[in-house]
Amino acid sequence: MSKGPRAKTFVFLDLEATGLPSVDPEIAELSLFAVHRSSLEDPECDESGSPLPPRVMDKLTLCMSPKYPFTAKASEITGLSREGLGRCGKAGFDGTVVRTLQAFLSRQEGPVCLVAHNGFNYDFPLLCTELRRLGAHLPQDTICLDTLVALQDLDRAHGHGTRAQGGKSYSLGSLFCRYFQAEPSAAHSAEGDVHTLLMVFLHRAAELLAWADEQALSWAHVEPMYVPPDDPRLEA
């Protein structure tokens, strides 16, 4: 697969869904932080030298009511349920969500790189499924970076593979604890996890930016998680 163009904006992404891939999940919460490349190339730091999140960011967080129920485990982890989202009057992943997402991305200087942790195994394919179901698309020059893949690759290149590190976990929470000696806040909410993802990225921003320039893949290479059923919610 060919690499994509050099990104000008990085959009950090996380979603919460109704379950694992085996149950054909639906997105119930979607959060994105858009950060310009210039803020990642020269991040501000606190007195201890730890990076600070950029002051200027665009943020988008949306909740939506799925057509089918959450698995018990997914509901326990996320604190979300179809009934609770329904009581709040949330519609599903429909045309309004698509147009809002497309408008959010169009406000950013392109090319845009979507960044997700374990993105190629979960977030990107599921988002692709929801968009395909509605016949919707992202900008053609959109590219993708999976920080799980990137950080494992970088550590192997430095001779610090998972075995060399004693089998240390590459989960997002474990990486945050390792880099910042603290627990991440608001885990398993989409917005909380995006903040954690951004901080993990900032900790190794120079390496990850260089990796993205060489290894990020076009969104066109992302395949749907599953074949979406006919569900004409685009008109909603």
VODRENGU-770338 format. One line per 8 residues: number of its first residue (from 1); for each residue x, y, z of C-alpha. Coordinates in pm, whole numbers, plus 50000, padded with zeros to 5 digits. Layout:
VODRENGU-770338
NUM = X:Y:Z | ...
END
This chain:
VODRENGU-770338
1 = 50000:50000:50000 | 50132:50338:49903 | 50190:50609:50157 | 49971:50916:50164 | 50056:51285:50142 | 50224:51479:50425 | 49949:51581:50665 | 49893:51941:50772
9 = 49629:51859:51037 | 49609:51557:51265 | 49259:51463:51381 | 49274:51242:51691 | 48979:51006:51694 | 48810:50767:51932 | 48470:50606:51929 | 48260:50402:52166
17 = 48042:50132:52016 | 47790:49864:52102 | 48040:49578:52110 | 48333:49397:51951 | 48361:49325:51577 | 48199:48981:51616 | 47858:49141:51687 | 47858:49392:51396
25 = 47874:49691:51631 | 47736:50041:51579 | 47900:50368:51680 | 47734:50527:51984 | 47986:50804:52062 | 48241:50976:51841 | 48501:51231:51947 | 48762:51416:51742
33 = 49032:51670:51832 | 49188:51851:51537 | 49546:51973:51595 | 49752:52158:51336 | 50090:52009:51255 | 50270:52322:51378 | 50136:52262:51731 | 50269:51906:51727
41 = 50610:51998:51588 | 50675:52247:51867 | 50458:52151:52167 | 50463:52360:52481 | 50585:52188:52798 | 50530:52239:53170 | 50806:52298:53425 | 50885:51927:53443
49 = 50926:51904:53067 | 50601:51713:53008 | 50409:51823:52698 | 50095:52029:52732 | 49795:51995:52498 | 49780:52276:52240 | 49566:52576:52328 | 49408:52598:51982
57 = 49210:52285:51894 | 48882:52217:51723 | 48678:51952:51905 | 48372:51752:51808 | 48194:51499:52028 | 47864:51339:51930 | 47649:51071:52088 | 47400:50867:51887
65 = 47142:50601:51965 | 47219:50267:51796 | 46958:50054:51624 | 47054:49744:51827 | 47140:49708:52199 | 47490:49720:52347 | 47646:49399:52466 | 47650:49381:52846
73 = 48029:49420:52850 | 48029:49723:52618 | 47760:49893:52825 | 47953:49823:53146 | 48278:49963:53003 | 48135:50273:52836 | 47849:50358:53070 | 47625:50390:52764
81 = 47304:50210:52674 | 47055:50232:52390 | 46782:50312:52643 | 46983:50594:52800 | 47073:50748:52466 | 46711:50715:52357 | 46590:50896:52670 | 46822:51181:52575
89 = 46654:51200:52235 | 46964:51103:52037 | 46915:50994:51678 | 47135:50728:51521 | 47442:50762:51300 | 47253:50943:51024 | 47292:51208:50758 | 47317:51483:51018
97 = 47615:51310:51178 | 47779:51262:50838 | 47733:51626:50739 | 47861:51744:51078 | 48167:51522:51049 | 48237:51633:50694 | 48196:51999:50791 | 48433:51954:51086
105 = 48699:51798:50864 | 48652:52062:50593 | 48744:52333:50847 | 49092:52184:50890 | 49389:52256:50668 | 49447:51950:50456 | 49563:51691:50400 | 49410:51554:50720
113 = 49552:51251:50901 | 49310:51058:51121 | 49486:50919:51429 | 49343:50632:51636 | 49491:50373:51871 | 49433:50026:51727 | 49261:50220:51453 | 49311:49973:51171
121 = 49156:49690:51371 | 48858:49880:51508 | 48794:50254:51477 | 48870:50302:51108 | 48684:49992:50978 | 48378:50067:51194 | 48367:50431:51087 | 48404:50311:50727
129 = 48107:50077:50776 | 47884:50355:50909 | 47983:50589:50624 | 47938:50322:50356 | 47594:50240:50492 | 47493:50596:50411 | 47682:50622:50084 | 47911:50885:50239
137 = 48284:50950:50197 | 48574:51136:50355 | 48795:51377:50156 | 49007:51188:49901 | 49337:51305:50050 | 49251:51181:50403 | 49521:50954:50548 | 49534:50735:50859
145 = 49780:50664:51140 | 49740:50383:51394 | 49946:50475:51700 | 49946:50115:51825 | 50117:50000:51505 | 50344:50306:51491 | 50470:50286:51849 | 50534:49913:51830
153 = 50725:49967:51505 | 50927:50254:51651 | 51018:50052:51959 | 51125:49755:51749 | 51342:49989:51541 | 51507:50114:51862 | 51558:49758:51989 | 51282:49794:52247
161 = 51025:49548:52117 | 50755:49404:52337 | 50974:49111:52443 | 51268:49339:52521 | 51037:49549:52739 | 50930:49244:52938 | 50596:49214:52762 | 50480:49562:52855
169 = 50134:49647:52730 | 50073:49883:52438 | 49719:49961:52544 | 49648:50333:52544 | 49610:50348:52922 | 49933:50156:52980 | 50127:50384:52747 | 49993:50692:52926
177 = 50091:50549:53266 | 50438:50464:53136 | 50496:50807:52983 | 50338:51025:53253 | 50341:50811:53572 | 49971:50876:53621 | 49639:50717:53534 | 49447:50867:53241
185 = 49124:51045:53325 | 48780:50960:53186 | 48887:50631:53032 | 48630:50465:52804 | 48456:50788:52718 | 48538:50885:52362 | 48650:51236:52458 | 48857:51115:52753
193 = 49032:50858:52536 | 49103:51115:52264 | 49270:51339:52523 | 49479:51043:52641 | 49569:50960:52280 | 49677:51317:52212 | 49902:51323:52520 | 50061:50988:52426
201 = 50125:51125:52076 | 50275:51449:52214 | 50516:51249:52429 | 50673:51109:52112 | 50556:51369:51865 | 50877:51407:51661 | 50906:51032:51605 | 50538:50987:51526
209 = 50527:51279:51283 | 50823:51136:51094 | 50664:50791:51100 | 50337:50934:50967 | 50515:51107:50679 | 50655:50772:50568 | 50397:50516:50679 | 50051:50673:50704
217 = 49804:50509:50467 | 49530:50651:50253 | 49175:50627:50390 | 49092:50461:50056 | 49270:50149:50183 | 49039:50111:50485 | 48784:49833:50441 | 48450:49819:50627
225 = 48438:49608:50942 | 48134:49431:50798 | 47888:49470:50512 | 47632:49718:50644 | 47265:49625:50604 | 47031:49846:50408 | 46941:50123:50650 | 46836:50445:50479
233 = 46908:50687:50765 | 47082:50938:50534 | 46759:51130:50492 | 46718:51169:50869
END
